[in-house]
């Protein structure tokens, strides 16, 4: 028997839906198959021949921040009459666990792409009076909750009179959207200018297949947002960053109207706030270009490396003298090493080198890459024979730039081959600022033409 399920996605993160859902299917070893995926639509149908996959899909849904709800799909059609016909012949409709006299129920009506009145919803429920549910109606805590969903398309301003698609089924679970509320940046003790929003940190951990007992590292930890998500999912976390002042809460506050940070602000303070200090291993001041890790295997690497645009990317070094220079012993205790520009190309090389040395085979490397939108996706991603690209999700930003969330799986420890860095990454800063200059020139030309038009209008 084939069991079908409807995945109803949230609106906030369309670019990450399929990648996150497929990753969670892998994490929970669910063999359900995706039917006709469509990145634009908020609905996805999956099918399984095993009833045991239902519990795994519930686990996937509760973990996902992209999924709104999971429904055991009983009928779907493009017309109301065909939907009712399918329901009358549905093999689940008369089973005692759903239609028995002792089983309470309720029916909810939801629409996508069009708002309808409460009375219209009641009318639609009354049209389902033919369903053989004999139990009492319970709107608060029913034994079974059923949903009628109508899809009117993506353009709510031009929604049709009748829906394009209709779905009916039994509600099973809601998604993990509450994660963003539980670790909200508004209430978090320690944040920085680049602290990532919670739902994106959860997606990164899900793509990395983070689970209980894993050891996860962020080599550009910043304020530790990525580690919080991994720790929430049961991983032991460790991080590093070259910015001593940030890690010790000495930098200028990021919150509006706040003039001074509290003395106890730190990454650890956030873990204490969320009662996950048992998952905190350490955060150390370290240069990512000179990793200090011994031969130890991490289960996943998740990070958001600096691109050199919003935050400076620096590493230890100097242009003033030979790199073989050694600091005299009498100055070591009070010596602050100088820093030089850390090119994003070199950041990626060092990141993959860290993964080759310290990431387990089968582990995942998840990180962000800036992208110039004039270039194709395949021309914007690094490659290495020891890593397989699992997914790449593009997030639009502004002007001529977007960023890509790339997920790689480690295949081997072979390190003889060098990482291939595409042209667009090697020259990202130059391409970025060139694009901005061109856009500014275009804006100035438009303004000049507008002023000329106004001048001619006044003369007339």
C-alpha positions as CSV (number, residue, x, y, z in Angstrom):
1,X,0.0,0.0,0.0
2,X,1.3,3.5,-0.9
3,X,1.0,6.1,1.8
4,X,1.1,9.7,0.6
5,X,1.9,12.8,2.7
6,X,1.6,16.5,2.1
7,X,4.4,18.8,3.2
8,X,3.2,22.4,3.7
9,X,6.2,24.8,3.7
10,X,6.6,28.1,5.4
11,X,6.7,31.3,3.3
12,X,9.9,32.7,4.8
13,X,12.6,30.5,3.2
14,X,11.7,29.1,-0.2
15,X,15.3,28.8,-1.4
16,X,16.2,26.4,1.4
17,X,13.0,24.2,1.5
18,X,14.0,21.2,-0.6
19,X,17.7,21.1,0.5
20,X,16.7,21.1,4.2
21,X,13.9,18.6,3.7
22,X,16.1,16.2,1.8
23,X,18.9,16.5,4.4
24,X,16.5,15.6,7.2
25,X,15.2,12.6,5.3
26,X,18.8,11.4,5.2
27,X,19.4,12.2,8.9
28,X,16.3,10.2,10.0
29,X,16.9,7.5,7.4
30,X,13.4,8.0,6.0
31,X,12.9,6.2,2.6
32,X,9.9,8.3,1.6
33,X,10.2,9.5,-2.0
34,X,9.5,13.1,-3.2
35,X,7.0,13.3,-6.0
36,X,7.4,16.1,-8.6
37,X,9.3,18.7,-6.6
38,X,8.5,22.3,-7.4
39,X,10.6,25.0,-5.8
40,X,7.9,27.7,-6.4
41,X,4.9,26.0,-4.8
42,X,4.6,25.8,-1.0
43,X,3.4,22.2,-1.1
44,X,5.3,19.0,-1.6
45,X,3.9,15.4,-1.9
46,X,6.0,12.5,-0.7
47,X,5.1,8.8,-0.9
48,X,6.2,5.7,1.0
49,X,5.3,2.1,0.9
50,X,6.1,1.6,4.5
51,X,3.8,2.9,7.3
52,X,6.9,3.1,9.6
53,X,8.1,6.1,7.6
54,X,5.2,8.1,9.0
55,X,6.9,8.4,12.4
56,X,10.2,9.4,10.7
57,X,8.4,12.1,8.7
58,X,7.0,13.4,11.9
59,X,10.5,13.6,13.3
60,X,11.6,15.4,10.1
61,X,8.8,17.9,10.4
62,X,9.4,18.7,14.0
63,X,13.1,19.3,13.3
64,X,12.6,21.4,10.2
65,X,12.2,25.2,10.3
66,X,11.1,25.4,6.7
67,X,8.1,23.0,7.1
68,X,4.8,24.4,8.5
69,X,2.9,21.2,8.8
70,X,2.7,17.5,7.8
71,X,-0.5,15.9,6.6
72,X,-1.4,12.3,5.8
73,X,-2.9,13.0,2.4
74,X,-6.2,11.3,1.7
75,X,-7.2,13.1,-1.5
76,X,-6.0,15.8,-3.8
77,X,-7.4,17.2,-7.0
78,X,-7.9,20.3,-9.1
79,X,-11.7,20.3,-8.7
80,X,-13.9,20.1,-5.7
81,X,-16.1,17.4,-7.2
82,X,-13.1,15.2,-8.0
83,X,-11.8,15.7,-4.4
84,X,-15.1,14.6,-2.9
85,X,-15.2,11.6,-5.2
86,X,-11.8,10.5,-4.0
87,X,-12.7,10.9,-0.4
88,X,-15.8,8.8,-0.7
89,X,-13.6,6.0,-2.1
90,X,-10.7,6.5,0.3
91,X,-9.7,3.4,2.2
92,X,-8.9,5.3,5.4
93,X,-12.2,7.0,5.6
94,X,-14.1,4.2,7.4
95,X,-11.4,2.9,9.7
96,X,-12.4,2.9,13.4
97,X,-9.3,4.9,14.5
98,X,-10.6,7.8,12.4
99,X,-14.4,7.4,12.1
100,X,-15.3,5.4,15.3
101,X,-18.0,6.8,17.6
102,X,-15.4,7.2,20.4
103,X,-13.0,9.2,18.3
104,X,-13.5,13.0,18.5
105,X,-12.5,15.1,15.5
106,X,-12.4,18.6,14.0
107,X,-12.0,19.9,10.4
108,X,-9.9,23.0,9.6
109,X,-10.1,24.9,6.4
110,X,-6.9,26.7,5.2
111,X,-6.2,28.7,2.1
112,X,-3.0,29.8,0.4
113,X,-3.0,32.8,-1.9
114,X,-6.5,34.1,-0.9
115,X,-8.3,35.2,2.2
116,X,-11.8,33.9,2.9
117,X,-14.3,34.7,5.6
118,X,-15.1,32.6,8.6
119,X,-18.6,32.0,7.2
120,X,-17.1,30.7,3.9
121,X,-14.9,28.3,5.9
122,X,-18.0,27.0,7.7
123,X,-19.8,26.5,4.4
124,X,-16.9,24.5,3.1
125,X,-16.9,22.3,6.2
126,X,-20.6,21.7,5.8
127,X,-20.0,20.5,2.2
128,X,-18.0,17.6,3.8
129,X,-21.0,16.4,5.8
130,X,-20.9,13.1,3.8
131,X,-17.7,12.0,5.6
132,X,-18.7,9.1,7.9
133,X,-17.2,10.6,11.1
134,X,-19.5,9.4,14.0
135,X,-17.5,10.7,16.9
136,X,-18.1,14.0,18.8
137,X,-16.7,17.3,17.5
138,X,-13.9,18.7,19.6
139,X,-12.3,22.0,18.5
140,X,-9.6,22.1,21.3
141,X,-8.0,18.7,21.7
142,X,-9.5,16.2,19.2
143,X,-8.3,12.7,18.7
144,X,-8.1,13.4,14.9
145,X,-7.6,16.7,13.2
146,X,-8.4,17.0,9.5
147,X,-7.5,19.7,7.1
148,X,-9.0,21.0,3.9
149,X,-6.4,23.1,2.1
150,X,-7.1,25.2,-1.0
151,X,-4.3,26.6,-3.2
152,X,-5.1,29.7,-5.1
153,X,-1.6,30.4,-6.5
154,X,1.2,32.7,-5.6
155,X,-0.4,36.0,-6.7
156,X,-2.9,36.9,-4.0
157,X,-3.9,40.1,-5.8
158,X,-5.1,38.1,-8.8
159,X,-6.4,35.0,-7.1
160,X,-9.1,33.0,-9.1
161,X,-12.6,32.3,-7.9
162,X,-11.9,28.6,-7.5
163,X,-8.6,27.1,-6.2
164,X,-6.0,25.5,-8.5
165,X,-5.5,22.6,-6.2
166,X,-7.3,21.1,-3.2
167,X,-5.9,18.8,-0.5
168,X,-7.6,16.9,2.3
169,X,-5.9,14.8,4.9
170,X,-5.2,14.1,8.6
171,X,-2.9,16.5,10.4
172,X,0.2,14.8,11.9
173,X,2.6,17.4,13.1
174,X,3.7,21.1,12.9
175,X,7.2,22.2,12.0
176,X,9.9,23.5,14.2
177,X,9.2,27.2,13.5
178,X,9.2,27.9,17.3
179,X,13.0,27.5,17.2
180,X,13.3,31.2,16.1
181,X,11.3,32.3,19.1
182,X,13.2,30.2,21.6
183,X,16.6,31.7,20.7
184,X,15.5,35.1,19.4
185,X,18.2,37.6,18.8
186,X,16.1,40.3,20.5
187,X,16.3,38.5,23.9
188,X,19.8,37.0,23.5
189,X,22.5,38.0,25.9
190,X,25.4,38.4,23.6
191,X,25.2,39.4,19.9
192,X,27.3,41.2,17.3
193,X,26.7,43.1,14.1
194,X,26.8,39.9,12.1
195,X,24.9,37.5,14.4
196,X,22.8,35.2,12.1
197,X,19.0,34.9,12.4
198,X,18.0,31.7,14.2
199,X,16.1,30.0,11.4
200,X,19.1,30.2,9.1
201,X,21.4,28.8,11.8
202,X,19.0,25.9,12.2
203,X,18.9,25.2,8.5
204,X,22.7,25.1,8.5
205,X,22.7,22.5,11.3
206,X,20.1,20.5,9.5
207,X,22.1,20.5,6.2
208,X,25.1,19.4,8.2
209,X,23.0,16.4,9.6
210,X,23.8,17.5,13.2
211,X,22.6,15.0,15.8
212,X,23.0,14.0,19.5
213,X,26.6,13.4,20.4
214,X,28.2,15.0,17.4
215,X,31.2,17.4,17.7
216,X,30.7,20.5,15.6
217,X,33.2,23.3,15.0
218,X,32.8,26.8,13.7
219,X,36.3,28.3,12.8
220,X,34.9,31.8,12.4
221,X,32.6,31.7,15.4
222,X,32.0,35.4,16.0
223,X,29.2,35.6,18.6
224,X,28.5,31.9,18.4
225,X,25.0,31.9,16.7
226,X,25.8,28.8,14.6
227,X,27.0,26.9,17.6
228,X,23.8,27.6,19.5
229,X,21.7,25.9,16.9
230,X,24.0,22.9,16.8
231,X,23.9,22.6,20.6
232,X,20.1,22.8,20.6
233,X,20.1,19.7,18.4
234,X,22.4,17.8,20.8
235,X,25.9,18.4,19.4
236,X,29.0,19.3,21.4
237,X,30.3,22.6,20.1
238,X,33.7,24.3,19.7
239,X,34.7,27.4,17.9
240,X,37.6,29.8,17.2
241,X,38.0,33.4,16.0
242,X,40.9,35.8,15.7
243,X,38.9,38.7,17.1
244,X,39.9,38.7,20.8
245,X,37.8,41.8,21.7
246,X,34.6,40.3,20.2
247,X,35.0,37.0,22.0
248,X,35.6,38.7,25.3
249,X,32.6,41.1,24.8
250,X,34.9,44.2,24.6
251,X,33.7,45.6,21.3
252,X,31.1,48.3,20.9
253,X,27.5,47.1,21.6
254,X,25.4,46.1,18.6
255,X,22.1,47.0,20.2
256,X,20.5,50.3,19.6
257,X,20.8,52.9,22.4
258,X,23.1,50.6,24.4
259,X,26.4,52.4,25.2
260,X,28.3,49.7,27.0
261,X,28.2,45.9,27.1
262,X,27.6,44.0,30.3
263,X,30.8,42.6,31.9
264,X,29.6,39.0,31.5
265,X,28.7,39.1,27.8
266,X,30.3,36.2,25.9
267,X,29.5,33.1,23.8
268,X,29.3,31.1,27.0
269,X,26.7,33.5,28.4
270,X,24.4,32.6,25.6
271,X,24.8,28.9,26.3
272,X,24.0,29.6,29.9
273,X,20.9,31.6,28.9
274,X,19.5,28.7,26.9
275,X,20.6,26.1,29.5
276,X,22.8,24.2,27.1
277,X,26.2,24.7,28.8
278,X,26.7,20.9,28.8
279,X,27.1,21.2,25.0
280,X,29.7,23.9,25.2
281,X,33.3,22.7,24.8
282,X,35.1,25.9,24.3
283,X,35.7,29.0,22.1
284,X,39.3,30.1,21.7
285,X,41.1,33.0,20.1
286,X,42.9,31.5,17.1
287,X,43.9,32.4,13.5
288,X,42.0,30.2,11.0
289,X,45.0,30.4,8.6
290,X,47.1,28.7,11.3
291,X,44.8,26.1,12.8
292,X,45.7,24.7,16.2
293,X,43.7,21.5,16.1
294,X,45.4,18.2,16.6
295,X,44.4,15.2,14.5
296,X,40.8,15.0,15.8
297,X,37.8,14.2,13.7
298,X,34.8,16.6,13.8
299,X,31.4,15.4,12.7
300,X,30.5,18.6,11.0
301,X,31.9,22.1,10.2
302,X,29.5,24.9,9.9
303,X,30.6,28.5,9.4
304,X,30.0,31.9,7.9
305,X,33.4,33.2,6.9
306,X,34.0,36.9,6.4
307,X,33.9,38.1,2.8
308,X,35.8,41.3,3.5
309,X,32.8,43.6,2.8
310,X,30.7,43.9,5.9
311,X,33.4,42.6,8.3
312,X,37.2,42.9,7.8
313,X,38.9,39.6,7.1
314,X,42.3,39.5,8.8
315,X,45.0,37.0,9.6
316,X,48.2,37.1,11.5
317,X,51.1,38.4,9.3
318,X,53.1,41.4,8.3
319,X,54.4,43.1,5.2
320,X,57.2,44.9,7.1
321,X,59.7,42.1,7.5
322,X,60.5,38.5,6.6
323,X,58.0,36.0,7.9
324,X,60.8,34.0,9.5
325,X,61.3,36.8,12.0
326,X,61.0,35.7,15.6
327,X,59.8,37.9,18.5
328,X,62.5,38.1,21.2
329,X,61.6,36.2,24.3
330,X,61.5,39.2,26.5
331,X,58.6,40.6,24.4
332,X,56.5,37.5,23.9
333,X,54.3,38.0,27.0
334,X,53.2,41.5,25.9
335,X,53.4,41.0,22.1
336,X,50.3,41.6,20.0
337,X,50.9,40.1,16.5
338,X,50.2,42.3,13.5
339,X,47.6,41.4,11.0
340,X,47.3,41.5,7.2
341,X,44.4,41.2,4.8
342,X,42.9,37.6,4.6
343,X,41.7,37.2,1.1
344,X,38.5,35.2,0.7
345,X,40.2,32.9,-1.8
346,X,42.7,32.0,1.0
347,X,39.9,31.6,3.5
348,X,38.3,28.9,1.4
349,X,41.6,27.1,0.8
350,X,42.2,27.0,4.6
351,X,38.6,26.0,5.3
352,X,38.9,23.0,2.9
353,X,42.4,22.2,4.4
354,X,40.8,22.1,7.8
355,X,38.1,19.8,6.5
356,X,40.6,17.5,4.9
357,X,42.5,17.2,8.1
358,X,39.8,17.2,10.8
359,X,36.4,16.4,9.3
360,X,35.4,12.7,9.4
361,X,34.7,10.9,6.1
362,X,30.9,11.3,5.4
363,X,30.9,14.5,7.5
364,X,29.5,17.7,6.1
365,X,31.0,21.1,5.5
366,X,28.4,23.9,5.4
367,X,29.3,27.5,4.8
368,X,28.3,30.7,3.0
369,X,29.8,32.0,-0.3
370,X,29.2,35.4,-1.7
371,X,28.0,35.4,-5.3
372,X,27.9,38.0,-8.1
373,X,24.5,37.4,-9.7
374,X,25.8,38.1,-13.2
375,X,27.7,34.8,-13.0
376,X,26.1,31.3,-13.2
377,X,25.8,29.3,-10.0
378,X,28.2,26.6,-11.2
379,X,30.9,29.3,-11.9
380,X,30.7,30.6,-8.3
381,X,31.4,27.4,-6.3
382,X,34.8,25.9,-5.3
383,X,35.6,22.3,-6.2
384,X,37.7,19.6,-4.7
385,X,37.9,15.8,-5.6
386,X,37.6,14.8,-2.0
387,X,34.3,16.6,-1.5
388,X,30.9,16.1,-3.1
389,X,28.5,19.1,-3.5
390,X,25.2,18.1,-1.9
391,X,23.3,21.3,-2.2
392,X,23.6,25.0,-2.9
393,X,20.9,27.5,-1.9
394,X,20.9,31.0,-3.2
395,X,19.7,33.9,-1.0
396,X,19.1,37.2,-2.8
397,X,20.5,40.2,-1.0
398,X,20.9,43.5,-2.8
399,X,22.3,45.2,-5.9
400,X,24.4,42.7,-7.9
401,X,25.1,40.3,-5.0
402,X,23.6,37.3,-3.4
403,X,25.0,34.6,-1.1
404,X,25.0,30.9,-1.5
405,X,24.7,28.3,1.3
406,X,26.9,25.5,0.1
407,X,26.9,22.0,1.6
408,X,29.7,19.5,0.8
409,X,30.1,15.9,2.0
410,X,33.6,14.6,2.6
411,X,34.4,11.5,0.4
412,X,38.1,10.8,1.3
413,X,41.2,12.2,3.0
414,X,43.1,12.6,-0.3
415,X,44.9,15.9,0.0
416,X,47.2,15.8,-3.0
417,X,44.7,17.7,-5.2
418,X,44.3,21.5,-4.7
419,X,41.0,23.1,-4.3
420,X,39.7,24.9,-7.5
421,X,38.7,28.5,-6.7
422,X,36.6,30.1,-9.5
423,X,37.4,33.5,-11.0
424,X,34.4,35.2,-9.4
425,X,35.6,34.3,-5.9
426,X,39.2,35.3,-6.5
427,X,38.0,38.7,-7.7
428,X,34.9,39.1,-5.6
429,X,35.8,42.4,-4.0
430,X,36.7,44.0,-7.3
431,X,33.6,42.7,-9.0
432,X,31.4,43.8,-6.1
433,X,32.6,47.4,-6.0
434,X,32.7,47.7,-9.8
435,X,29.0,46.7,-9.8
436,X,28.2,49.2,-7.2
437,X,30.0,51.9,-9.1
438,X,28.1,51.1,-12.3
439,X,24.8,51.2,-10.4
440,X,25.7,54.5,-8.9
441,X,26.6,55.9,-12.3
442,X,23.3,54.7,-13.7
443,X,21.5,56.3,-10.7
444,X,23.3,59.7,-11.3
445,X,22.4,59.6,-15.0
446,X,18.7,59.0,-14.1
447,X,18.8,61.9,-11.7
448,X,20.5,64.2,-14.2
449,X,17.9,63.4,-16.8
450,X,15.1,64.0,-14.3
451,X,16.6,67.4,-13.4
452,X,16.9,68.3,-17.1
453,X,13.2,67.3,-17.6
454,X,12.1,69.4,-14.7
455,X,14.1,72.4,-16.1
456,X,12.5,72.1,-19.5
457,X,9.1,71.8,-17.9
458,X,9.6,75.1,-16.0
459,X,10.8,76.9,-19.1
460,X,7.7,75.8,-21.0
